[in-house]
Amino acid sequence: MLSLSISFAVAFAAVVTAFIMHLADSGTAAPRPEPAPVAVTAPVIQEGRLIAISPDSLTAQGPDGVARTYRVDGQTHGITAAGSQLGGTAASFALNDEVSIIGVTRGGDNVATTVVHRDVANLNGAPIDYALP
C-alpha cells in the first residue's frame, strides 16, 4: 500500500508540474520575428555590340536589335585580349566592340558582373598561363 501511495504522489507531482509549466510557458511566449526577405537576382546574358559607354554603364545592342544598359562598378570583371581587370571595366572597351555580358538584375537594374570582348570569347584568347614566367 505504501508503494502505491508513493507512485500516486510521484505521478500527481509530475502532472501538476507539467500543468504549471504549460501555463507559465504559454503566457510568456514572445512572437517570433519574420525572417528578412532574400533579395532575388535574375541572371542576364547578352551578346552584342557596344553602342554607348560611360564610366558607370555600358549599353549593348543584341542581334535581335534590342539595346540593354548595364551598370558597371568596382566588382565588374572586364576581359579583353590585353588581359582581365576588376573595376574600371568601361575604360577597357570602345564603341562597336563585340562583347558578351553576364550579369544580374537587381531592383529592376541590369548589373554587369563580367564583360568579355568577343576576341577572347569562345576560347579565342590566349591560354590562361600565356604570360606566366
N, C-alpha and C positions, 0 to 999 in steps of 0.2 A: 504494500500500500504506500510505503514511503517513496519508493522509486516512481510510482505513478504520479504522486503529487509533485515530485521534483521535475519530472518530464513535463507535466502540465505547466508548472511555473516557468520553465525554460521556454516552452512553446508560447505561452502568454507574453512573456517578456519580448520574444522575437517579433510577435505580431504587433505589439504596442510600439516597439522601436521602429519597425517598418512603417507603421502608420504615421508616427511623428516625423520621420524622415521625409515621407511623401508630402505631408503638409508644409514642412519647412522648405522643401525644395521647390514646390510648385508656386509658392508666393514670391520667391526672390529671383526667379529666373529672368535674366536680362535678355532683351531681344538681341538676336544675332545680327550684326551689320551685313548688309548685302555686299557681295564681292564687287569690286570695281569692274566695269565693263572693259573687255580687252579690245584695244584698237585693232580694227580689221584692215588689213592691207591686201590689195589685189595685185597680182603680178601683171606687168605690162611689158610686152616685147614688140619692138618695131624696127623694121629695116627701111631705109630710105635715104634721101638726100637732104643735107642741112640747108635750110632756106633762111634762117635767122639765127644769129649768135649774139649773146650778151654775156657779161661776166657771171650772171646767175641763172641763165637759161639757154636752152638750145631748142630750136624748132625744126622738126624733120617732117618732110613730106614723103609719105609712103607710095608704093607703086599704085595703090588704089586712089591716089590723088588727095587723100585726107592728110592735113597737116596737124601735128600734135606738138605742143610745147611741153618741155620737161624742165623742172627746176634742177640745177646742179649746185652742189655745195662742197664743203671740205671733205665729205665722205664719198663723193662721186669718183669712181675709178675710170680714168681715161687710158685707152690702149691704142697706140699708133705704131707705125714702123720704127719710129725713133725710140720706142720704149713705153713703159707704163708710168702713170702718175696718179697719185691720190690727191685730190683737191686741185683747184685751178684748171679743171678739165676743159672749160670752154676755150681757153687760150691755145689748146693743143689742136684745135680743129679750125677749118676755114669753110667759107660758104661753098656749096656744091660738093663737099666731101660726102662720099657714100659711107653710111655708118649703120651699125646695129646698136640699138639702145635697149637695155634691160633695166627695168625699174619697177616701182610700185606706185599704187595710187593711195595717197594718204589725205584724208579730209577733202576729197574731190580734186586734189592736185596730183599731177604726174610728177614723180621724183625719180630722176635717173640715178641708178646705183652703179651702172657700168655703161660706158660708151666705147665702142670698138670700131676703128676705121676698117673699111671693107678690105683694104690691102692686107690686113693681118687676120681677118675673119676667115672662117672655113679652112683653117690650117695653112693659110698662105704666107704666114710670117716666118721669121727666123726661129730656130729652136730655142727653147727656154734657156738652155745653157750656152747659147751662142757667144755671149760676151764675157763668160767666166774665164778667169786665168787658168 
